[in-house]
Amino acid sequence: MMEKKSLEICFTPAIFEVHADSEAVVVVIDVLRATSSICTAFANGVRSIIPVSTVEEAKIMKKRGYLLAAERDGFVLDFADFGNSPYNFTAGKVKDRTVAYSTTNGTGIMKQASECHDVVIGSYLNFSALCNWLGEQDRKVIIVCAGWKSRFSLEDAVCAGAIAERLLEGGRFTTICDSVHAATDLWKCAKTDLMGYIEKAAQRSRLKEKGLDDCLKYCHTFDVTSVIPVLRSGRLVTI
Amino acid sequence: MMEKKSLEICFTPAIFEVHADSEAVVVVIDVLRATSSICTAFANGVRSIIPVSTVEEAKIMKKRGYLLAAERDGFVLDFADFGNSPYNFTAGKVKDRTVAYSTTNGTGIMKQASECHDVVIGSYLNFSALCNWLGEQDRKVIIVCAGWKSRFSLEDAVCAGAIAERLLEGGRFTTICDSVHAATDLWKCAKTDLMGYIEKAAQRSRLKEKGLDDCLKYCHTFDVTSVIPVLRSGRLVTI
């Protein structure tokens, strides 16, 4: 029997350095909407996604001929091909293509975590496939919530709690991380009425104000796909 | 009727700058044990407490003749008069004295927040007095959890949630802060068996390992005192 591995949750990229461990698998969560969109893109056959941190880098990638998905604060950058809604990443647009992708909160942490053993993309959409794969790795897992501009985000914490509960129930993980205890309790508060619970999240209000909340239910749907996007040499590809 | 004021919770000093607001009252929470000890010291008649960030500063204050309370990671610094247990701050030791005080997590944030309108000290020990006073200020309130070396701490989040619940129930505050929603839900999970809930907190284990957990129940006792320590010109005094 394998020794139980450590499980941690990091509630904001701003404190990632205190959780970082070069031997760990890092799971990045940005439910509304970056990691939900990335999982959708891979489900729809995208070849690879290049995470881009800054607006300047995004502009350069567009000039180099990449398909560009880029937004800031919910608004599509004017030189981008499309924004951050998962509904943009249709097979018609992305199948067999490489997409450069920059968002307000989700892409920066992928680069920040790239010195860890593996960086994978998590969401409700690939929940069971991801949890099963994590259970097989025999490695410490750090779930990082993308949050909002360094702040704590409720919808990411709840999803991290759902993953943590599943991993701990599987018996291959143990934790001494307070964030794991908090997130699993928040998930317990939320799970009987997930959409009702998420109503109070600030990001839910931000999307609503901009008419971008059509994907809310989709982004909270379990197991739409079994893809597990992983960062390899600066690109997201399927595992 | 006064306009409702904004309420935020900051889960770790590492992201204080994204919450900071020069017009706000900041409440610092470090249940185990700094802010519980500070409330105890004022209840026992200390004249003032000078928060000190570094070990070097603590050494200088001792040389200047101040009574020094200082610890790192639960261990009393060898040149200090005593450490961070609230039981050290007896009337016999601190009445009418000025104490220089440095801890692992609690004192740094007090200095960091000192540019806000007011910095006050919160704990279960002064809970009702603090909540009543905050309700009378007609100002935005930011509750900052001292946490553990930039990490999220469960016991601080739960206490922050208890304060937030009381303030929101009072009708003078409103919130769009996800951390407030999370903390009040954690408080709801914890409050029917607070001591049982805190068993899983990492800091509870750290104190136990060092035999420093004798104050655990005391630090989770409501309304032992009505003192509200406030930072004025770099010193904590009673309001």
Contacts between the chains, C-beta under 8 A, distances in Angstrom:
chain1	res1	chain2	res2	distance
A	11	B	11	6.4
A	11	B	152	5.6
A	12	B	15	6.0
A	14	B	14	5.8
A	14	B	15	4.9
A	14	B	18	7.8
A	15	B	12	6.0
A	15	B	14	4.9
A	15	B	15	7.2
A	15	B	150	5.0
A	15	B	151	6.7
A	18	B	14	7.8
A	18	B	149	6.4
A	18	B	150	4.8
A	18	B	151	5.8
A	19	B	151	7.8
A	148	B	178	7.8
A	149	B	18	6.4
A	150	B	15	5.0
A	150	B	18	4.8
A	151	B	15	6.7
A	151	B	18	5.8
A	151	B	19	7.7
A	151	B	177	8.0
A	151	B	178	7.0
A	151	B	179	7.3
A	152	B	11	5.6
A	152	B	178	5.5
A	152	B	179	4.6
A	152	B	182	6.7
A	153	B	178	5.6
A	154	B	178	4.0
A	154	B	181	5.7
A	154	B	182	5.9
A	157	B	178	7.8
A	157	B	182	6.2
A	176	B	202	5.4
A	176	B	205	6.9
A	177	B	151	8.0
A	177	B	202	7.1
A	178	B	148	7.8
A	178	B	151	7.0
A	178	B	152	5.5
A	178	B	153	5.6
A	178	B	154	4.0
A	178	B	157	7.8
A	178	B	200	7.9
A	178	B	201	5.9
A	178	B	202	5.2
A	178	B	203	7.9
A	179	B	151	7.3
A	179	B	152	4.6
A	181	B	154	5.7
A	181	B	200	5.1
A	181	B	201	7.5
A	182	B	152	6.7
A	182	B	154	5.9
A	182	B	157	6.2
A	182	B	182	7.1
A	182	B	186	5.8
A	185	B	185	7.4
A	185	B	186	6.0
A	185	B	189	4.8
A	186	B	182	5.8
A	186	B	185	6.0
A	186	B	186	7.2
A	188	B	189	7.6
A	189	B	185	4.8
A	189	B	188	7.6
A	189	B	189	7.1
A	200	B	178	7.9
A	200	B	181	5.1
A	201	B	178	5.9
A	201	B	181	7.5
A	202	B	176	5.4
A	202	B	177	7.1
A	202	B	178	5.2
A	203	B	178	7.9
A	205	B	176	6.9
